[in-house]
Amino acid sequence: MTEHLLAEEYREGLQSFGRVMPDVMNAYTQFTTACFSEGALDRKQKHLMAMGISLFSGNEHCIVYHLEGALSEGASEKEIAETVAVAGAYGGGTTFSHGVILVNEVMEEKKQSVQ
């Protein structure tokens, strides 16, 4: 499955930042790795939660990054749609529009890349 441009840009940005601030990047990587490790919640649930938060905050790069993370952990289209719905219920129209437009765009690209 190919990575969406926004997720790719985010990864490239992290790598670039890490070359300038390796200690900060290493600490950030350690922290986020611990946060997304299996625990009481599995990785899929954590990516869905992060996607919902990213939808609410309007962070398009993280929306796509965590959508791809959730998909790689086996999230279904229905689980993703429910995450969009809950985030939209809390965040209103802006949040919901990111979910129904950007998430749908990425999901359609993923379906086409599999064909």
C-alpha positions as a Python dict, from the first residue, in 0.01 Angstrom:
ca = {
    (1, 'M'): (0, 0, 0),
    (2, 'T'): (152, 331, -102),
    (3, 'E'): (179, 615, 142),
    (4, 'H'): (-35, 925, 84),
    (5, 'L'): (157, 1245, 3),
    (6, 'L'): (63, 1412, 335),
    (7, 'A'): (195, 1118, 538),
    (8, 'E'): (508, 1110, 325),
    (9, 'E'): (563, 1485, 381),
    (10, 'Y'): (523, 1435, 756),
    (11, 'R'): (782, 1155, 763),
    (12, 'E'): (1023, 1362, 553),
    (13, 'G'): (973, 1659, 786),
    (14, 'L'): (1052, 1444, 1089),
    (15, 'Q'): (1370, 1317, 924),
    (16, 'S'): (1479, 1669, 831),
    (17, 'F'): (1410, 1797, 1183),
    (18, 'G'): (1598, 1498, 1326),
    (19, 'R'): (1912, 1593, 1134),
    (20, 'V'): (1910, 1936, 1298),
    (21, 'M'): (1776, 1836, 1643),
    (22, 'P'): (1865, 1467, 1689),
    (23, 'D'): (1828, 1466, 2069),
    (24, 'V'): (1479, 1618, 2052),
    (25, 'M'): (1377, 1386, 1768),
    (26, 'N'): (1504, 1081, 1955),
    (27, 'A'): (1313, 1181, 2268),
    (28, 'Y'): (998, 1246, 2065),
    (29, 'T'): (1033, 909, 1887),
    (30, 'Q'): (1081, 727, 2218),
    (31, 'F'): (777, 899, 2365),
    (32, 'T'): (545, 835, 2069),
    (33, 'T'): (668, 476, 2035),
    (34, 'A'): (574, 417, 2399),
    (35, 'C'): (237, 589, 2350),
    (36, 'F'): (146, 372, 2051),
    (37, 'S'): (270, 42, 2198),
    (38, 'E'): (21, -231, 2284),
    (39, 'G'): (-135, -178, 2624),
    (40, 'A'): (-490, -171, 2755),
    (41, 'L'): (-570, -29, 2409),
    (42, 'D'): (-428, -194, 2099),
    (43, 'R'): (-240, -3, 1829),
    (44, 'K'): (-545, 11, 1602),
    (45, 'Q'): (-754, 176, 1874),
    (46, 'K'): (-475, 422, 1948),
    (47, 'H'): (-442, 522, 1581),
    (48, 'L'): (-819, 565, 1553),
    (49, 'M'): (-814, 783, 1865),
    (50, 'A'): (-524, 988, 1729),
    (51, 'M'): (-705, 1023, 1397),
    (52, 'G'): (-1011, 1158, 1579),
    (53, 'I'): (-799, 1409, 1769),
    (54, 'S'): (-624, 1508, 1446),
    (55, 'L'): (-962, 1558, 1277),
    (56, 'F'): (-1071, 1783, 1562),
    (57, 'S'): (-751, 1987, 1550),
    (58, 'G'): (-756, 2009, 1169),
    (59, 'N'): (-409, 1859, 1134),
    (60, 'E'): (-429, 1710, 784),
    (61, 'H'): (-85, 1548, 795),
    (62, 'C'): (-167, 1364, 1117),
    (63, 'I'): (-517, 1275, 997),
    (64, 'V'): (-362, 1087, 707),
    (65, 'Y'): (-68, 950, 908),
    (66, 'H'): (-298, 798, 1171),
    (67, 'L'): (-555, 685, 914),
    (68, 'E'): (-276, 491, 745),
    (69, 'G'): (-162, 361, 1084),
    (70, 'A'): (-515, 242, 1165),
    (71, 'L'): (-548, 76, 825),
    (72, 'S'): (-213, -101, 868),
    (73, 'E'): (-340, -232, 1202),
    (74, 'G'): (-651, -374, 1033),
    (75, 'A'): (-909, -99, 1088),
    (76, 'S'): (-1222, -147, 882),
    (77, 'E'): (-1395, 118, 675),
    (78, 'K'): (-1679, 112, 930),
    (79, 'E'): (-1440, 172, 1224),
    (80, 'I'): (-1286, 465, 1039),
    (81, 'A'): (-1631, 606, 955),
    (82, 'E'): (-1737, 578, 1320),
    (83, 'T'): (-1422, 762, 1426),
    (84, 'V'): (-1504, 1040, 1178),
    (85, 'A'): (-1861, 1052, 1310),
    (86, 'V'): (-1759, 1079, 1676),
    (87, 'A'): (-1497, 1345, 1599),
    (88, 'G'): (-1756, 1533, 1393),
    (89, 'A'): (-2013, 1512, 1670),
    (90, 'Y'): (-1765, 1678, 1901),
    (91, 'G'): (-1594, 1917, 1658),
    (92, 'G'): (-1878, 2017, 1428),
    (93, 'G'): (-1871, 2101, 1061),
    (94, 'T'): (-1499, 2172, 1016),
    (95, 'T'): (-1403, 1846, 1179),
    (96, 'F'): (-1668, 1653, 991),
    (97, 'S'): (-1571, 1805, 655),
    (98, 'H'): (-1208, 1695, 702),
    (99, 'G'): (-1336, 1348, 777),
    (100, 'V'): (-1577, 1311, 491),
    (101, 'I'): (-1350, 1473, 232),
    (102, 'L'): (-987, 1398, 323),
    (103, 'V'): (-1047, 1056, 477),
    (104, 'N'): (-1266, 957, 182),
    (105, 'E'): (-999, 1080, -64),
    (106, 'V'): (-729, 872, 102),
    (107, 'M'): (-952, 565, 128),
    (108, 'E'): (-1038, 589, -244),
    (109, 'E'): (-668, 622, -334),
    (110, 'K'): (-592, 313, -125),
    (111, 'K'): (-866, 114, -299),
    (112, 'Q'): (-737, 219, -642),
    (113, 'S'): (-376, 133, -560),
    (114, 'V'): (-482, -222, -468),
    (115, 'Q'): (-660, -277, -801),
}
